[in-house]
């Protein structure tokens, strides 16, 4: 399975951190269709990294905290497998609005 909007994926491919790094896919269907080999993501950190993660954060409850200030693209084949969590559509809309405010 290739990750879709709202999926939180734990990957070993994009990190040297022991245990991997979590990413939340924030790109929607239009971006994903236009860029089939890429996904727009933000990093998700656990409580131990939250203080160092930056100022623009979004609490995702028990799964961690999304770092909204630094969206990036990753190859979609780095984001395969079952998601460790799925963020609901209303929360994803709020996250997308907050990211857009940073750059528009």
ABEGO torsion letter per residue (X at the ends): XBBBBGBBBBBAAABABBGEBBBBBABBAAAAAABAABBBBBBBBBAAAAAAAEABBBBAEAAEBBBAABBBBBBAAABBEBBABBBBAAAAAAAAAAAAAAAX
